[in-house]
Amino acid sequence: MVPGGAERLFAMVERQAAHRQGIESRGQLFGFSLAASSIVGALLAVATGVPLVGVSGIVVAVLTLSAFFIWGQAGGRQLRVSVARRRRRIRGA
């Protein structure tokens, strides 16, 4: 046993969680700004007389956002299933 080991371990876990949340927050902000600029650019293309490019840009932006949303939902479900299996295994052991 290390004196104060549990407190140090919890402090490390809390720092890691805060770091991960900061990275996720920046990633979401970057994704939003990228999607918004793509849609604005596509709308400008439609407004300036290039409708095919504009509509294509909007479709690609919407499909990409939808794909990432579905991918995120599937990843969360996969994590929940994995945790539930682990819990059952621990209880059964």
N, C-alpha and C positions, 0 to 999 in steps of 0.2 A: 504494500500500500504506500502510496505517495501522499504526504500531507498536503491537503488542499487540491488533490488531483481531480476530484469531482467538480469543484468549482472552476478549475482551469479548463476542464473538458467542456463544461457547459458554456463558458465564455467563448471558447473557440467555435463551438457550434453556432452560437448566436452571431458571432462576427461573420462566419461563413454564410449563414442565412441572409443577413443584411446585405452582404456583398452580392449574392446571387439575385436577390430581389432588385438591387440597383441595376444590375446588368439586364434583367428582364424588363425593367421599366424603360431603360434607354432603348432596348430593342423594339418595344412596342411603339415608342415615340418615333423612332426611325421608320418603322413600317408604316405608321399612319402618315407621316410626311411624304414618304415615297408614293403611297397610294393616292394621296390627295394631289400631289403634283402631277401624277400620271393622268388623273381624271381631269384636272384643270387643263393640262396640255391637250388632251383629246377634245375637250370642249372648245378650246381655242382653234383647233384644227377644223372642227365643224363650222365654227363661226367665220373662219377666213375662207371657206369655200372648198375645203378638202374633206368632204363628209366620210368617204370610205376610210381614210386614215383615222379620223376622229372616232367613228363608230367602232372600228377595230380596236383602237386604244381603250375605249370604255369597256368593251367586251373582255379584253385581256385583263384589265385591272379588276373588274368584278369577278371574273373566274379565278384569278390568282388569290384575291381576298377570300373567296368562298373555299378554295382548296386549303388554304392555311387554317381557316376556321374549322373545317371538317377534320383536318389532320390533327389539330390541337385537341378536339373533342375525342378523337379516337385514342390519342396518346394518354389522355386523362383516364379514359375507360380502361385501357390496358394497365395502367398503373394501379387502379383500384382493384382489378382482378388479381394482379400479382400480389398485392398486399393481403387480400383476402385469402389467397392460397397459402401464403406464408403463415398467416395467423392460424389457419386450420392445421397446418403441419406442426406448428409449435404446440398447439393445444392437444394434438393427438400424440405427441412424443412423451 
